[in-house]
């Protein structure tokens, strides 16, 4: 327990609240540090592909990006880059409001409302500090496995092969039982927050579940089992989003009336 004490003390002293959902989270790293790291990583990651800086698709990304950022109500130095990568169906966000969209995802989005759902999801990751939380969780997991290794080493009658086997099992258990579920929780939370941004920005929220249904069709039977995946099943995401739309439309309408 002594090996775990610093981690537990840090965890107790670094709780914050996720905007929009009210979920309590543990984040250890200063936001200024995360934003600086995000800007550096963004420059490196977006440098791997040519950047599209003109044309209708570029203008659409900039237009909806600013609308979603305004709906998020967080004063970041927002950037939205469209990368010329027609075979890459993906998008990502980094701390501090750095968002990139690979052009390959546009053919799955099919329209601006669906692309706004994607961007809303990514903006939500940044606002909810999911990157900070993941780094914190990995440090917690490292602390647990380090403590377990020290404990196993104290058992003088355990040989190295048995100890290695135990550590491998503990590592796999931490991943499947702790890290991956949190990752899926982050994805679901970003879906939920992004849906609110989508509605707030004036886009059609019904395009969000349709997008995930198209993603499910694209991946076919190649999707990994959800328990070993960092992302929820796309069809489950679509179903959950569709169930949230009526309530969120009503709540956002009421919120707009009060402002």
C-alpha positions in Angstrom: 0.0 0.0 0.0 2.9 2.4 0.6 3.8 2.3 -3.1 0.3 3.3 -4.0 0.0 6.1 -1.4 1.4 8.9 -3.6 -0.9 8.0 -6.5 -4.0 7.8 -4.3 -3.1 11.2 -2.8 -2.7 12.7 -6.2 -6.0 11.2 -7.4 -7.9 12.6 -4.4 -6.4 16.1 -5.0 -6.9 16.4 -8.7 -10.6 16.0 -9.4 -12.5 18.2 -11.8 -15.9 18.3 -13.5 -16.5 17.6 -17.2 -18.6 20.4 -18.8 -22.0 19.4 -20.1 -22.1 16.0 -18.4 -21.0 16.8 -14.9 -18.9 13.7 -14.6 -16.1 13.8 -12.0 -12.7 13.1 -13.5 -9.1 12.9 -12.3 -6.6 14.9 -14.2 -3.0 15.5 -12.9 -1.4 17.7 -15.6 -1.8 21.5 -15.8 -3.9 22.6 -18.7 -1.1 24.9 -19.9 1.2 21.9 -20.2 -1.4 19.9 -22.0 -2.1 22.7 -24.4 1.6 23.2 -25.2 2.1 19.5 -25.8 -1.1 19.4 -27.9 0.2 22.3 -30.2 3.5 20.5 -30.7 1.9 17.1 -31.4 -0.6 18.8 -33.8 2.2 20.4 -35.9 4.0 17.1 -36.1 0.9 15.0 -36.9 -0.6 17.3 -39.5 2.7 17.6 -41.2 2.5 14.0 -42.4 -0.1 14.9 -45.1 -0.6 17.9 -47.4 -3.0 20.4 -46.0 -6.0 21.5 -48.0 -6.2 25.3 -47.7 -8.8 26.3 -50.3 -12.0 25.1 -52.0 -15.5 24.2 -51.0 -14.4 21.4 -48.6 -11.9 23.6 -46.8 -14.4 26.4 -46.5 -17.0 23.9 -45.1 -14.5 22.6 -42.5 -13.6 26.2 -41.4 -17.3 27.3 -41.3 -18.6 24.4 -39.2 -15.5 24.3 -37.1 -16.0 27.8 -35.9 -19.7 27.2 -35.3 -19.0 24.2 -33.2 -16.2 25.9 -31.3 -18.6 28.8 -30.5 -21.2 26.3 -29.3 -18.6 24.7 -27.0 -18.1 28.0 -25.2 -14.4 27.4 -24.4 -11.8 30.0 -25.2 -9.2 27.9 -26.9 -7.0 28.9 -29.8 -9.1 26.7 -32.1 -7.6 25.3 -35.3 -9.4 23.1 -37.8 -7.2 21.6 -40.5 -8.3 19.5 -43.5 -5.7 17.0 -44.5 -5.4 15.5 -48.0 -5.6 11.9 -47.1 -8.4 10.3 -49.2 -7.8 6.8 -47.9 -7.9 7.7 -44.2 -11.3 7.7 -42.6 -10.5 9.5 -39.4 -10.3 12.8 -37.5 -8.6 13.7 -34.2 -8.4 16.4 -31.6 -5.5 17.4 -29.3 -5.6 19.5 -26.1 -6.0 23.2 -26.6 -8.5 23.0 -29.4 -6.4 21.5 -32.2 -8.6 19.5 -34.6 -7.7 17.7 -37.8 -10.0 16.0 -40.4 -8.6 13.5 -42.9 -10.3 14.0 -46.3 -11.2 10.3 -46.5 -13.9 10.8 -43.8 -15.8 13.2 -46.0 -17.1 10.5 -48.3 -18.6 8.7 -45.3 -20.0 12.0 -43.8 -21.7 12.8 -47.1 -23.0 16.2 -45.9 -22.1 19.1 -43.7 -24.5 18.1 -40.8 -22.8 14.7 -40.5 -19.3 16.3 -40.7 -20.4 18.7 -37.9 -21.2 15.6 -35.8 -17.7 14.4 -36.3 -16.1 17.7 -35.5 -18.4 18.1 -32.5 -17.2 14.8 -31.2 -13.6 15.8 -31.6 -14.1 19.3 -30.0 -15.8 17.5 -27.1 -12.7 15.4 -26.5 -10.6 18.6 -26.2 -13.1 20.4 -24.0 -13.6 17.4 -21.7 -9.8 17.0 -21.2 -9.9 13.4 -22.3 -6.2 13.5 -23.3 -5.2 14.7 -19.8 -7.4 12.0 -18.2 -6.0 9.2 -20.3 -2.4 10.2 -19.4 -3.4 10.3 -15.7 -5.1 6.9 -16.0 -1.9 5.4 -17.6 0.1 6.8 -14.7 -2.3 5.3 -12.3 -2.1 1.9 -14.1 1.7 2.2 -14.1 1.7 2.8 -10.3 -0.5 -0.2 -9.7 1.7 -2.5 -11.8 4.8 -1.1 -10.2 3.4 -1.8 -6.7 2.4 -5.3 -7.8 5.9 -6.0 -9.1 7.4 -4.8 -5.8 5.0 -7.1 -3.9 5.8 -10.1 -6.1 9.5 -9.5 -5.7 9.1 -9.6 -2.0 7.9 -13.2 -2.3 11.3 -14.8 -2.2 10.1 -18.2 -3.2 8.7 -17.0 -6.6 10.9 -17.7 -9.7 11.3 -15.1 -12.5 9.1 -17.0 -15.0 6.2 -17.1 -12.6 6.7 -13.5 -11.7 6.8 -12.5 -15.3 3.6 -14.5 -15.9 1.8 -12.7 -13.1 2.9 -9.3 -14.3 1.7 -10.1 -17.8 -1.7 -11.1 -16.4 -1.9 -8.0 -14.3 -1.0 -5.8 -17.2 -3.6 -7.4 -19.4 -6.2 -7.1 -16.6 -5.4 -3.4 -16.2 -5.8 -2.8 -19.9 -9.1 -4.7 -20.4 -10.6 -3.9 -17.0 -9.4 -0.3 -16.5 -7.9 1.5 -19.5 -10.1 0.3 -22.4 -13.4 0.8 -20.6 -12.3 4.4 -19.8 -11.4 4.9 -23.4 -14.9 3.7 -24.5 -16.4 5.9 -21.8 -14.6 8.9 -23.3 -15.9 8.1 -26.8 -19.4 7.8 -25.5 -19.1 11.0 -23.6 -17.7 12.9 -26.6 -20.6 11.6 -28.6 -23.0 13.0 -26.0 -21.3 16.4 -25.7 -20.8 16.6 -29.4 -24.5 16.1 -30.0 -25.3 19.0 -27.8 -22.8 21.2 -29.7 -24.3 20.0 -33.0 -27.8 21.1 -31.9 -26.5 24.3 -30.4 -24.7 25.2 -33.6 -27.9 24.8 -35.7 -27.1 21.5 -37.4 -29.4 18.5 -37.9 -28.6 16.0 -35.0 -30.3 13.1 -36.9 -27.2 13.0 -39.1 -25.0 11.8 -36.2 -26.5 8.3 -35.9 -26.7 8.0 -39.6 -23.0 8.6 -39.9 -22.2 5.9 -37.4 -24.5 3.5 -39.2 -22.4 4.2 -42.4 -19.2 3.6 -40.4 -20.6 0.2 -39.3 -21.4 -0.6 -42.9 -17.9 0.4 -43.9 -16.1 -1.8 -41.3 -18.5 -4.7 -41.9 -17.5 -7.9 -40.0 -13.9 -6.6 -39.3 -14.8 -4.8 -36.2 -13.0 -6.0 -33.1 -14.9 -7.3 -30.1 -16.0 -4.3 -28.0 -14.3 -5.6 -24.8 -10.9 -5.3 -26.6 -11.6 -2.1 -28.4 -10.9 1.5 -27.5 -14.2 2.5 -29.2 -17.8 1.4 -28.6 -19.6 -0.5 -31.4 -20.7 2.0 -34.0 -24.2 0.6 -34.2 -24.6 0.9 -30.5 -23.3 4.5 -30.8 -26.0 5.2 -33.4 -28.7 3.7 -31.3 -27.7 5.7 -28.2 -27.4 9.0 -30.1 -30.8 8.5 -31.7 -32.3 7.9 -28.2 -30.7 11.2 -26.8 -31.8 13.5 -29.6 -35.4 14.2 -28.4 -34.3 15.1 -24.9 -31.3 17.2 -26.1 -33.4 19.1 -28.6 -35.8 20.0 -25.8 -33.1 20.9 -23.3 -31.1 23.0 -25.8 -34.3 24.8 -26.9 -35.0 25.6 -23.2 -31.5 26.7 -22.6 -31.6 29.0 -25.6 -34.8 30.6 -24.4 -33.2 31.3 -21.0 -30.1 33.0 -22.5 
